Amino acid sequence: MPKIEISFVTTPFGKFEIFPHPKPEKFQFEPTSGYFYDSLTRYYFDKESGYFYCSKQKAWKFYSWTYDTYIPCQGEDKDGKKKLQLWELDQKKEFINKVLNIL
């Protein structure tokens, strides 16, 4: 069996494993939990909050498109984490507006 190499990224909030971008079309709804399940990460997705739950670590996380990783919502520098999420949201909106202006 080939060895799977895990890569890490250092963020202002710590060092975390790198993951591919979430693919919602691959999520499966789990009626018992009420959440969508991502079999790649084994995280549960809450569509209301946009957060992912890692049952192994018992932690809610958000996906950072800047760092390609899941960052815990709790812990130190909650303000910085919120700023990163808002900045990434602004970047997505700006990108979508540029695309719409081209079309």
C-alpha positions, -999 to 999 in steps of 0.1 A, spaced: 0 0 0 15 34 -10 24 58 19 1 88 21 21 120 27 4 146 48 13 182 43 9 210 68 5 248 66 14 273 92 -12 300 98 -14 328 124 -36 304 144 -13 274 144 -1 246 121 -28 225 104 -31 197 79 -37 209 43 -70 197 28 -85 201 -7 -113 226 -10 -146 212 3 -168 198 -25 -205 201 -13 -217 179 -42 -199 150 -25 -215 156 9 -242 132 20 -271 142 43 -272 123 75 -307 124 89 -296 111 124 -273 141 129 -292 167 107 -258 176 91 -241 169 58 -212 144 60 -179 148 41 -164 113 38 -130 127 28 -124 147 60 -150 128 81 -164 163 91 -200 172 95 -211 204 77 -237 227 92 -253 246 63 -268 272 86 -235 284 101 -211 272 73 -190 255 99 -176 219 99 -176 197 130 -148 173 137 -162 146 160 -127 132 166 -115 166 181 -150 176 192 -144 210 175 -162 233 151 -140 246 123 -141 268 93 -124 262 60 -98 288 50 -94 292 13 -63 313 19 -45 285 38 -63 254 24 -71 241 58 -97 238 85 -91 262 114 -108 257 148 -134 284 156 -126 283 193 -93 290 210 -71 320 209 -75 350 186 -112 346 178 -111 382 165 -84 374 140 -103 343 129 -134 363 123 -115 389 104 -100 362 82 -134 347 74 -148 382 66 -118 390 44 -122 357 25 -159 364 20 -150 398 5 -125 382 -18 -151 358 -31 -176 386 -37 -150 406 -55 -141 376 -77 -177 369 -85 -183 406 -94 -153 405 -118 -166 374 -135 -200 389 -139 -185 421 -154 -167 400 -180 -198 381 -190 
